[in-house]
């Protein structure tokens, strides 16, 4: 039997987020029912809510950084029990049969992962599947959620849950490419952009044993980078003199910026065989000169979040190294204001909703 839960949702095109209720399915044999304690606000939530990435299904309940407590499990569930502290990230299912899914890379599912919100239960193995497209998925700006056990992860109990919750997107989005593209302890590592993703990349870079530099426009964030986050260096990308001095010196650059920007200046910072990996979702096509790559055997790559197995590995790594996000807690009635502040880069470095206020 489905249950109603309170939430915040976009109810109409270009509209604000408003309080409403949605229905969650009953806990099936392979399901976990979660009481949501915290939900992070990701820039992707804003892009989606504002329909910048295409039309959305109303009501749209954003939120794919979800931390909570298990309140019930289905009869087939063995990995979780009531009372466990768990997380739900960007996906709640996939086809489970393609090469990517079998390789634990569900985010690259060849017929499309089912995202935590604004998706559909489109696969026949899903309880809410229908031939017409399946039930719409609703995210974490709510008080409860029911998810298949294969798409739930255990949160490290030694970490503050509110501060650990954004790891489910901001954390894995930067951890995965650092891991998969071969970042090494001896590398000189650069992070472009200092937001929710960038500040986590700095923390991981330090934990990986890299010399970590923040690359940012202007010097307003320099003190925070060096003193609060403990970055080893800061590079002002608007200074032609400083950029020239840093040319051909980085082994690996992670570009977290989600707005259109010039890649060529960052490519020039790479040394022989250097890599720049893009994780920010930029809508407009980006341009760069190919000679800047071929004359230094440099490469550009991209990465999308991480699979469930790797997300659990990332969380375990954070538990061992005491890594969490720097957050600002808000009440649900501050979500719209928080969206506007994110667009102005006025947050250090992730908003987290106290879901008890919904």
Phi and psi in degrees as a GROMACS rama.xvg file:
@    title "Ramachandran Plot"
@    xaxis  label "Phi"
@    yaxis  label "Psi"
@TYPE xy
-69.5208  156.701  UNK-2
-128.131  150.922  UNK-3
-87.6679  144.968  UNK-4
-138.81  146.165  UNK-5
-74.0317  149.025  UNK-6
-158.543  174.1  UNK-7
-116.821  132.486  UNK-8
-143.701  156.044  UNK-9
-84.9626  122.08  UNK-10
-101.389  -16.164  UNK-11
-152.975  161.394  UNK-12
-56.8136  127.48  UNK-13
66.4664  10.5443  UNK-14
-82.6121  166.738  UNK-15
-76.9787  170.763  UNK-16
-81.1635  134.658  UNK-17
-132.617  152.34  UNK-18
-70.1723  137.752  UNK-19
-159.029  -168.867  UNK-20
-129.668  151.673  UNK-21
-133.486  166.784  UNK-22
-103.776  135.083  UNK-23
-106.704  143.926  UNK-24
-67.7236  160.085  UNK-25
-68.9429  160.272  UNK-26
-75.0424  110.727  UNK-27
-80.9827  178.901  UNK-28
-61.9425  -27.145  UNK-29
-108.105  13.1217  UNK-30
-98.4  161.089  UNK-31
-126.41  127.813  UNK-32
-96.0832  128.869  UNK-33
-122.268  130.939  UNK-34
-85.3618  113.641  UNK-35
-78.1816  126.405  UNK-36
-98.234  -39.2428  UNK-37
-142.487  148.483  UNK-38
-137.997  125.63  UNK-39
-80.0634  154.031  UNK-40
-103.309  114.054  UNK-41
-100.396  151.144  UNK-42
-60.222  -28.4838  UNK-43
-61.6799  -34.7174  UNK-44
-58.3981  -41.8937  UNK-45
-70.1482  -46.0702  UNK-46
-54.5629  -44.4353  UNK-47
-68.7766  -48.6288  UNK-48
-60.3396  -33.3563  UNK-49
-88.938  5.08267  UNK-50
59.1405  32.7351  UNK-51
-78.9583  -18.637  UNK-52
-107.737  16.5432  UNK-53
118.493  174.25  UNK-54
-62.4011  151.095  UNK-55
-120.389  163.515  UNK-56
-96.1938  127.758  UNK-57
-98.7815  140.377  UNK-58
-72.5162  145.763  UNK-59
-107.316  115.847  UNK-60
-104.424  102.044  UNK-61
-71.6923  -179.736  UNK-62
113.947  105.619  UNK-63
-127.575  24.8349  UNK-64
-124.137  96.5643  UNK-65
-124.246  122.101  UNK-66
-119.984  133.668  UNK-67
-165.358  -166.266  UNK-68
-121.177  134.6  UNK-69
-69.084  128.403  UNK-70
-110.857  -19.1155  UNK-71
-161.201  150.903  UNK-72
-132.975  152.035  UNK-73
-75.5575  167.403  UNK-74
-63.7781  -24.0181  UNK-75
-92.8775  -1.63493  UNK-76
-80.8539  124.501  UNK-77
-116.701  -24.1932  UNK-78
-84.3333  -15.283  UNK-79
-133.536  158.1  UNK-80
-144.417  163.337  UNK-81
-57.0677  135.527  UNK-82
98.8097  -15.5374  UNK-83
-65.1049  145.442  UNK-84
-91.7796  119.234  UNK-85
-132.154  168.446  UNK-86
-133.799  152.695  UNK-87
-128.827  129.028  UNK-88
-103.925  -135.686  UNK-89
-80.6803  -14.5373  UNK-90
-127.874  149.654  UNK-91
-123.52  -0.632901  UNK-92
-177.672  175.715  UNK-93
-161.306  -178.136  UNK-94
-68.1774  -29.1943  UNK-95
70.6498  1.1684  UNK-96
-121.851  -13.8194  UNK-97
-77.8799  171.195  UNK-98
-59.8294  -38.8026  UNK-99
-66.946  -45.2093  UNK-100
-63.2218  -41.176  UNK-101
-66.8484  -22.3308  UNK-102
-91.8882  12.4601  UNK-103
62.2208  33.0217  UNK-104
-118.907  57.4324  UNK-105
-60.895  -24.7559  UNK-106
-65.2487  -19.3887  UNK-107
-105.6  20.6291  UNK-108
-43.1196  129.279  UNK-109
-71.2846  -15.9014  UNK-110
-113.787  9.57769  UNK-111
100.913  120.47  UNK-112
-64.6947  155.562  UNK-113
-94.3627  111.55  UNK-114
-79.4166  158.162  UNK-115
-63.696  -28.0399  UNK-116
-141.242  156.702  UNK-117
60.5932  24.8965  UNK-118
-112.643  -170.28  UNK-119
-138.228  148.219  UNK-120
-76.7691  77.2596  UNK-121
-93.3377  -5.38596  UNK-122
-104.112  139.749  UNK-123
-58.0972  -26.1185  UNK-124
-75.3569  -10.5435  UNK-125
-82.1868  140.331  UNK-126
-63.452  -28.8438  UNK-127
-101.595  18.443  UNK-128
-67.817  141.123  UNK-129
-139.189  152.352  UNK-130
-59.7666  -22.1171  UNK-131
-79.581  -7.2274  UNK-132
137.761  -19.5408  UNK-133
88.3917  161.604  UNK-134
-63.6858  149.484  UNK-135
-74.0282  142.021  UNK-136
-89.1721  140.386  UNK-137
-119.813  138.918  UNK-138
-89.349  -156.151  UNK-139
-88.932  -2.8773  UNK-140
-76.7341  60.1969  UNK-141
-155.993  177.511  UNK-142
-97.3047  -12.2732  UNK-143
-155.324  161.744  UNK-144
-155.44  150.783  UNK-145
-121.265  125.058  UNK-146
-137.373  144.287  UNK-147
-60.5814  139.482  UNK-148
-57.3501  -26.2378  UNK-149
-71.2659  -10.6283  UNK-150
-121.112  28.3482  UNK-151
-120.888  143.558  UNK-152
-124.554  154.361  UNK-153
-85.5538  132.322  UNK-154
-89.9623  141.002  UNK-155
-62.5331  125.018  UNK-156
-75.4681  -12.7862  UNK-157
-82.6487  -7.57511  UNK-158
-100.711  148.862  UNK-159
-62.7902  123.644  UNK-160
-63.3627  -41.3947  UNK-161
-59.9489  -43.3268  UNK-162
-77.266  -21.5551  UNK-163
-86.1566  -23.7196  UNK-164
-56.4487  -43.278  UNK-165
-65.661  -11.2797  UNK-166
-59.9492  -23.0724  UNK-167
-69.7997  -14.7612  UNK-168
-129.202  -59.3583  UNK-169
-59.116  -37.8014  UNK-170
-71.498  -55.2491  UNK-171
-67.9963  -28.8776  UNK-172
-63.0194  -33.0466  UNK-173
-96.269  -31.8637  UNK-174
-64.2856  -43.5336  UNK-175
-60.0364  -51.5674  UNK-176
-66.9611  -32.5085  UNK-177
-62.5283  -36.9143  UNK-178
-76.7922  -50.8559  UNK-179
-74.8737  -29.9069  UNK-180
-92.724  6.71599  UNK-181
84.0528  38.3444  UNK-182
-67.0266  130.684  UNK-183
-114.751  156.926  UNK-184
-57.2073  -31.2986  UNK-185
-86.1333  -2.73312  UNK-186
-72.8212  149.386  UNK-187
-90.2102  116.517  UNK-188
-115.016  128.505  UNK-189
-114.524  142.551  UNK-190
-119.722  117.175  UNK-191
-92.9779  120.454  UNK-192
93.3564  133.639  UNK-193
-124.257  74.7257  UNK-194
-119.92  -146.399  UNK-195
-59.8309  -42.7562  UNK-196
-74.2176  -47.7878  UNK-197
-60.8898  -41.1665  UNK-198
-68.4826  -29.8073  UNK-199
-71.7789  -36.1719  UNK-200
-62.3731  -37.4763  UNK-201
-62.0503  -45.8194  UNK-202
-63.8073  -42.2339  UNK-203
-67.9557  -40.3671  UNK-204
-57.8616  -43.4278  UNK-205
-64.4233  -42.8845  UNK-206
-66.006  -30.5876  UNK-207
-74.8053  -11.991  UNK-208
88.3708  21.5367  UNK-209
-92.3322  154.892  UNK-210
-78.2132  113.995  UNK-211
-111.255  124.508  UNK-212
-119.504  132.777  UNK-213
-89.7621  129.874  UNK-214
-112.222  113.791  UNK-215
-142.638  155.525  UNK-216
-79.2904  119.715  UNK-217
81.9552  177.138  UNK-218
-113.059  10.9484  UNK-219
-64.5509  -26.3919  UNK-220
-98.8251  4.42244  UNK-221
-59.8931  -48.5787  UNK-222
-62.8777  -42.5471  UNK-223
-61.2094  -42.3695  UNK-224
-61.4688  -47.3718  UNK-225
-79.7738  -41.0876  UNK-226
-91.2074  -41.6882  UNK-227
-87.1552  -45.6028  UNK-228
-89.5826  -18.1793  UNK-229
76.9354  25.0824  UNK-230
-61.0648  150.618  UNK-231
-78.7725  -25.6841  UNK-232
-156.301  164.071  UNK-233
-134.529  136.119  UNK-234
-126.99  120.473  UNK-235
-83.8828  110.695  UNK-236
-72.9408  -9.63469  UNK-237
-87.7093  -7.44575  UNK-238
-93.3832  107.708  UNK-239
-62.2981  -33.0951  UNK-240
-67.5375  -46.1678  UNK-241
-68.1504  -38.1398  UNK-242
-66.6735  -39.2807  UNK-243
-64.0622  -39.5512  UNK-244
-66.8851  -27.2496  UNK-245
-93.5044  0.125565  UNK-246
-58.7954  144.522  UNK-247
57.8529  38.8869  UNK-248
-126.178  -14.121  UNK-249
-100.118  139.564  UNK-250
-83.1784  -33.082  UNK-251
-152.996  126.581  UNK-252
-122.999  130.859  UNK-253
-106.284  117.825  UNK-254
-99.741  110.784  UNK-255
-102.052  1.96686  UNK-256
-73.4339  132.517  UNK-257
-103.647  6.74597  UNK-258
-108.443  157.808  UNK-259
-60.8566  134.564  UNK-260
-156.135  166.36  UNK-261
-83.6308  120.304  UNK-262
-81.3959  -26.2374  UNK-263
-57.5251  -39.7205  UNK-264
-65.8405  -30.8937  UNK-265
-80.1097  -34.9712  UNK-266
-61.1056  -35.1671  UNK-267
-65.1406  -17.7495  UNK-268
-79.9624  -15.9487  UNK-269
-78.6607  140.559  UNK-270
-86.3205  -178.139  UNK-271
-52.304  130.833  UNK-272
67.7678  15.2247  UNK-273
-70.9603  158.771  UNK-274
-128.367  140.997  UNK-275
-121.464  125.058  UNK-276
-115.391  128.518  UNK-277
-97.7073  130.228  UNK-278
-127.006  -8.55082  UNK-279
-82.438  134.554  UNK-280
-83.3242  99.1348  UNK-281
-101.864  125.059  UNK-282
-72.4101  -44.6842  UNK-283
-75.4008  147.194  UNK-284
-60.3395  141.807  UNK-285
-109.56  144.859  UNK-286
-120.083  151.843  UNK-287
-160.182  158.997  UNK-288
-84.432  128.615  UNK-289
-70.1585  -22.7563  UNK-290
-64.2614  -27.3926  UNK-291
-67.7279  -20.283  UNK-292
-90.8263  -49.1614  UNK-293
-72.0125  -22.3849  UNK-294
-81.7436  -5.24043  UNK-295
-135.373  14.2283  UNK-296
48.8849  43.0406  UNK-297
-92.0942  161.504  UNK-298
-139.691  150.608  UNK-299
-116.237  135.257  UNK-300
-136.319  174.034  UNK-301
-139.191  162  UNK-302
-152.079  141.895  UNK-303
-120.391  115.683  UNK-304
34.1893  -129.631  UNK-305
-166.97  162.99  UNK-306
-73.8412  171.964  UNK-307
-64.3002  -43.0108  UNK-308
-60.0274  -45.9205  UNK-309
-69.2566  -32.8039  UNK-310
-62.9721  -41.3933  UNK-311
-65.0325  -40.1813  UNK-312
-60.4191  -42.1282  UNK-313
-62.1639  -44.5063  UNK-314
-62.9588  -41.3008  UNK-315
-63.0491  -40.2694  UNK-316
-60.5302  -43.3115  UNK-317
-65.1849  -38.2047  UNK-318
-62.5429  -42.5227  UNK-319
-68.7327  -31.3133  UNK-320
-106.545  6.89013  UNK-321
56.0529  48.6503  UNK-322
-104.369  125.443  UNK-323
-136.167  173.083  UNK-324
-84.4766  151.119  UNK-325
-83.8018  121.669  UNK-326
-127.326  161.901  UNK-327
-124.23  116.232  UNK-328
-78.7728  137.763  UNK-329
-133.122  161.508  UNK-330
-86.4582  160.813  UNK-331
-60.7889  -32.3137  UNK-332
-73.7628  1.6041  UNK-333
-105.35  5.90077  UNK-334
-60.4358  -47.6356  UNK-335
-63.1515  -39.4894  UNK-336
-64.0902  -40.305  UNK-337
-62.501  -39.4451  UNK-338
-57.1203  -45.9137  UNK-339
-64.9619  -36.702  UNK-340
-69.2613  -36.6712  UNK-341
-60.5125  -42.2378  UNK-342
-64.2752  -22.8931  UNK-343
-96.8018  6.57831  UNK-344
58.5338  33.2476  UNK-345
-101.465  59.6077  UNK-346
-157.952  141.271  UNK-347
-124.969  98.535  UNK-348
-126.809  1.31934  UNK-349
-148.778  129.249  UNK-350
-79.5801  139.798  UNK-351
-129.665  129.22  UNK-352
-86.6764  129.676  UNK-353
-78.9491  104.192  UNK-354
-72.024  -9.04225  UNK-355
-68.1111  -15.7411  UNK-356
-91.9069  -1.77809  UNK-357
